[in-house]
């Protein structure tokens, strides 16, 4: 498989390592900059990271150990290890419902999605049945804005599987069960207004673009794709649904697209990253900043963002820890105060305070 999951031969012991100011220099004072708090261990190969909407729990999806690690957060935003849960083979990504009742995890190696109920303490309990079939090589997953539908991109057969979500959290395939994508799809994202979906296709360097019907069906727009950079990976969409950002690992860029009323994207800005291998991407809740993980240079990069034009301006490029960490996933707490990065190669999470 071509997406970035590294081989790590053993699971790290759970614990926390706090880092002093010597590893980051002086505390940054400019709004949106990151202050490094330290790292905490996860299972092996944490390729993605998720946070509950209420900010109480953070989860890593550990591809090499076939587990999920659960963490609570203390009053200072630091993570505290709670538990781990089994998944299918080579888990890839997670999606959590806004009501925090259900979670879904794609399993690339076994062509299934695991489905769980989230208990009040953040623990996962498998639904019955515990898994549902997907296409070949499921990776990216997202849930519709109205929480009625779920979508999973299948890397090896160039499709997106589409499901309804029953009241008991069970996924049920729509008809048709799949829709075509570009070559080797990786990530899917839906506009906050719920009307459109976009998929990054690293095999043909495009984004697929769709409208979403009232019955949850994806319908390809015309044209069905728009050119991106080399090896597009992560996607983030502004809260007003007007701007779409895609990281491109092959040419170290972030493409910014403007969405038209019909949902079609137009390329608006191409920004070069300071780091190499931009992968994960997220937008701060207030829309003022964008953060990108640089897989190959082991950094997380902060950008200022003009909320009117959507344009990005480089702000900071900060190490995630020591060399060879392999930062992949990135999430921000809903209050905009803390940022967390999952590091595939070191089996850790890097934790940051966001300067206000």
C-alpha positions in Angstrom: 0.0 0.0 0.0 1.2 3.5 -0.8 -0.2 5.6 2.0 2.1 6.3 4.9 2.0 3.5 7.5 5.4 2.6 8.8 6.4 -0.8 10.3 7.1 -0.6 14.0 8.0 -3.9 15.6 6.8 -3.5 19.2 4.3 -1.5 21.2 5.8 1.4 23.3 5.2 1.4 27.0 2.6 4.0 28.0 4.0 7.0 29.8 4.6 10.7 29.4 7.8 12.7 28.7 7.7 16.4 29.5 10.1 18.6 27.6 11.5 21.9 28.9 12.1 25.1 27.1 15.5 24.0 25.8 13.7 21.9 23.2 11.7 24.8 21.8 13.4 28.0 22.8 11.4 30.9 24.2 7.7 30.6 24.5 6.2 32.2 21.3 4.1 35.3 21.8 2.3 35.6 18.5 -1.3 34.4 18.4 -1.6 31.0 16.7 2.0 29.8 17.5 2.6 26.5 19.2 4.3 25.9 22.6 5.6 22.3 22.9 4.3 20.7 26.1 5.8 17.2 25.7 4.9 13.7 24.4 3.0 10.7 25.6 3.3 7.1 24.3 0.7 5.3 22.3 0.4 1.9 20.6 2.6 1.1 17.7 2.2 3.1 14.5 -0.4 5.8 15.4 -1.4 6.8 11.9 -4.3 9.0 12.9 -5.8 10.8 15.9 -9.3 11.9 16.9 -10.8 14.0 19.7 -14.4 13.9 21.0 -16.5 17.0 20.4 -16.6 17.8 24.1 -12.7 17.6 24.2 -12.8 15.0 27.0 -11.1 12.2 25.2 -8.4 11.7 22.5 -7.8 8.5 20.6 -5.0 7.3 18.4 -5.5 4.7 15.7 -2.5 2.4 16.0 -1.9 0.7 12.7 0.9 -1.6 13.6 -0.6 -2.9 16.9 -4.2 -3.1 15.6 -5.5 -1.1 18.6 -7.0 2.2 19.6 -5.4 4.1 22.5 -7.7 6.2 24.7 -6.5 9.3 26.6 -8.3 11.7 28.9 -7.2 15.4 29.2 -6.2 17.1 32.5 -6.9 20.8 33.3 -3.7 21.8 31.6 -4.5 20.0 28.3 -2.1 17.2 28.9 -3.1 13.7 28.0 -3.5 10.8 30.5 -3.5 7.3 29.2 -6.8 5.4 30.0 -7.1 2.2 27.9 -6.7 0.4 24.6 -9.1 -1.5 22.4 -8.8 -4.0 19.7 -9.6 -3.2 16.1 -9.4 -5.1 12.8 -6.2 -5.5 10.8 -4.3 -2.3 10.0 -6.7 0.3 11.3 -6.5 3.6 9.4 -8.9 6.4 10.5 -11.7 7.1 12.9 -14.9 9.1 12.8 -17.0 10.0 15.9 -20.6 11.2 15.9 -21.2 14.7 17.2 -23.4 13.3 20.0 -20.3 11.2 21.1 -22.4 8.0 21.2 -20.6 6.1 18.3 -17.2 5.7 16.7 -16.2 4.0 13.5 -12.7 2.8 12.5 -11.6 1.7 9.1 -9.4 -1.4 8.9 -7.3 -1.4 5.7 -5.9 -4.9 6.1 -9.2 -6.7 6.7 -11.6 -4.7 4.5 -14.0 -3.9 7.3 -15.1 -1.0 9.5 -15.3 -1.6 13.2 -18.3 0.1 15.0 -18.4 1.0 18.6 -20.6 2.5 21.3 -18.7 5.2 23.3 -19.4 4.8 27.1 -19.5 7.7 29.5 -15.9 7.1 30.5 -14.8 7.2 26.9 -14.3 3.4 26.6 -15.3 1.6 23.5 -17.9 -1.2 23.4 -18.3 -3.1 20.1 -21.7 -3.0 18.6 -23.4 -6.2 17.3 -22.3 -7.0 14.7 -18.9 -5.6 15.5 -17.9 -5.0 11.9 -19.4 -4.2 8.5 -17.8 -4.9 5.1 -16.2 -2.2 3.1 -14.5 -2.0 -0.3 -10.9 -3.1 -0.7 -8.4 -1.1 1.4 -10.6 1.3 3.4 -8.8 4.3 4.8 -10.5 7.7 5.1 -13.9 8.0 6.8 -16.3 10.8 7.6 -19.8 11.4 8.8 -22.4 13.7 7.3 -23.2 17.0 8.9 -26.7 15.7 9.9 -25.1 12.5 11.3 -27.3 10.3 9.2 -24.7 8.9 6.8 -21.1 7.7 6.8 -18.6 7.5 3.9 -15.4 5.4 3.6 -12.9 5.6 0.8 -11.4 2.4 -0.5 -7.8 2.8 -1.6 -7.4 -0.4 -3.6 -10.6 -0.4 -5.7 -11.0 3.3 -6.2 -14.4 3.6 -4.6 -16.2 5.3 -1.7 -18.6 3.2 0.3 -21.7 4.9 1.5 -23.9 4.0 4.5 -26.8 5.2 6.5 -26.5 5.3 10.3 -29.3 3.6 12.2 -30.6 4.9 15.5 -28.6 2.2 17.3 -25.4 3.3 15.5 -25.3 0.4 13.1 -24.1 1.2 9.6 -26.2 0.0 6.7 -25.1 0.1 3.1 -26.9 2.5 0.7 -27.9 1.5 -2.8 -25.7 1.7 -4.7 -23.2 0.7 -2.0 -20.2 2.4 -3.7 -19.4 5.3 -6.0 -16.3 5.7 -8.2 -13.4 7.9 -7.1 -10.1 8.8 -8.6 -7.1 6.5 -8.4 -6.1 5.5 -4.8 -8.3 7.7 -2.7 -7.1 8.5 0.8 -9.1 11.2 2.6 -12.8 12.3 2.4 -14.2 15.6 3.8 -17.7 17.1 3.8 -18.5 20.8 3.8 -20.0 21.9 7.1 -23.2 22.9 5.3 -23.6 19.2 4.4 -24.0 19.8 0.6 -20.7 18.7 -0.9 -17.9 16.1 -0.4 -14.3 16.0 -1.6 -11.8 13.1 -1.8 -8.0 13.3 -2.3 -6.7 10.8 -4.8 -3.0 10.3 -4.5 -2.8 7.9 -7.5 -3.8 10.5 -10.1 -3.1 13.7 -8.1 -6.7 14.9 -8.1 -9.6 15.8 -5.8 -12.9 14.1 -6.6 -15.9 16.4 -6.1 -19.5 15.4 -5.3 -22.8 16.8 -4.3 -24.8 15.0 -1.5 -28.4 14.2 -2.2 -31.1 14.3 0.5 -31.0 10.5 0.7 -27.2 10.6 1.4 -26.1 9.5 -2.0 -23.0 11.0 -3.4 -23.3 12.3 -7.0 -20.2 13.2 -9.0 -20.1 16.8 -10.2 -18.9 17.7 -13.7 -16.0 17.7 -14.1 -15.7 14.8 -11.5 -12.1 15.8 -10.5 -9.9 18.8 -10.2 -6.1 18.7 -10.3 -4.2 18.9 -7.0 -0.5 18.8 -6.3 1.7 15.6 -6.2 0.4 13.0 -3.9 -2.6 14.8 -2.3 -3.4 13.5 1.2 -5.1 15.5 3.9 -8.2 17.8 3.4 -9.6 20.5 5.6 -12.6 22.7 4.9 -13.4 26.2 6.4 -16.4 26.5 8.7 -18.2 28.7 6.1 -17.8 25.8 3.5 -16.2 28.3 1.1 -12.5 27.1 1.1 -11.0 23.7 0.7 -7.3 23.0 1.6 -5.4 19.9 0.5 -1.9 18.8 1.5 0.4 17.4 -1.2 3.2 15.1 0.2 5.0 14.8 -3.1 5.7 18.4 -3.8 5.5 20.0 -0.3 2.6 22.2 -1.0 -0.9 23.1 0.3 -3.5 23.8 -2.4 -6.3 26.2 -1.6 -9.5 25.9 -3.6 -12.5 28.2 -3.6 -15.9 26.5 -3.8 -18.5 27.7 -6.2 -22.2 27.6 -5.5 -22.5 24.4 -7.5 -19.8 22.8 -5.4 -17.1 22.8 -8.1 -13.6 23.8 -6.9 -11.3 26.5 -8.4 -7.6 26.6 -7.5 -7.0 29.8 -5.7 -3.6 29.6 -3.9 -0.6 27.2 -3.8 1.5 27.6 -0.7 4.9 25.8 -0.3 5.4 24.3 3.1 8.7 24.8 5.1 8.7 21.2 6.1 8.7 18.1 3.8 5.9 15.6 3.3 2.8 17.7 4.4 0.1 15.2 5.4 -2.4 15.9 8.2 -4.2 19.3 8.2 -6.7 21.0 10.4 -8.2 24.5 10.8 -8.5 26.3 14.2 -12.1 26.7 15.5 -11.9 30.5 15.1 -10.6 30.1 11.5 -7.5 32.2 12.1 -4.9 29.4 11.7 -4.2 26.3 9.8 -1.8 23.5 11.0 -0.1 20.9 8.9 2.0 17.9 9.9 5.2 17.4 7.8 5.8 13.7 7.8 9.3 13.6 6.4 10.9 16.6 8.3 9.2 15.7 11.6 7.6 19.1 12.2 4.2 20.7 12.5 3.7 23.9 10.6 1.4 26.8 11.6 -0.1 29.3 9.1 -2.0 32.5 9.7 -5.3 32.5 7.7 -7.2 35.4 6.3 -10.8 34.5 7.0 -12.1 36.7 4.2 -9.8 35.6 1.4 -8.9 32.2 2.8 -5.2 32.8 2.0 -2.5 31.3 4.1 0.7 32.9 5.5 3.5 31.0 7.1 3.8 31.5 10.8 5.9 28.8 12.5 7.5 25.4 11.8 8.1 23.5 15.0 9.6 20.1 15.8 7.3 17.4 17.1 10.1 16.0 19.2 13.3 14.2 18.2 14.2 13.2 14.7 12.3 10.3 13.0 9.0 10.9 14.7 6.9 10.7 11.5 4.0 13.1 12.4 0.8 12.1 10.7 -2.5 13.0 12.2 -3.4 16.3 13.9 -6.4 17.6 15.9 -7.3 20.7 17.9 -9.5 21.0 21.0 -12.8 22.7 20.3 -11.8 25.6 22.5 -8.8 26.2 20.3 -6.3 26.0 23.1 -4.5 22.7 22.5 -3.2 20.8 19.5 -2.2 17.1 19.4 -0.1 15.3 16.7 0.2 11.5 16.3 3.7 10.4 15.4 3.8 7.1 13.5 7.5 6.3 13.8 8.0 7.0 17.5 4.6 5.8 18.7 3.8 9.0 20.6 1.5 12.0 20.6 3.1 15.5 20.6 1.1 18.0 22.7 1.0 21.8 22.2 -0.5 24.8 23.8 -1.8 27.3 21.2 -0.8 30.9 22.0 -3.8 33.3 22.1 
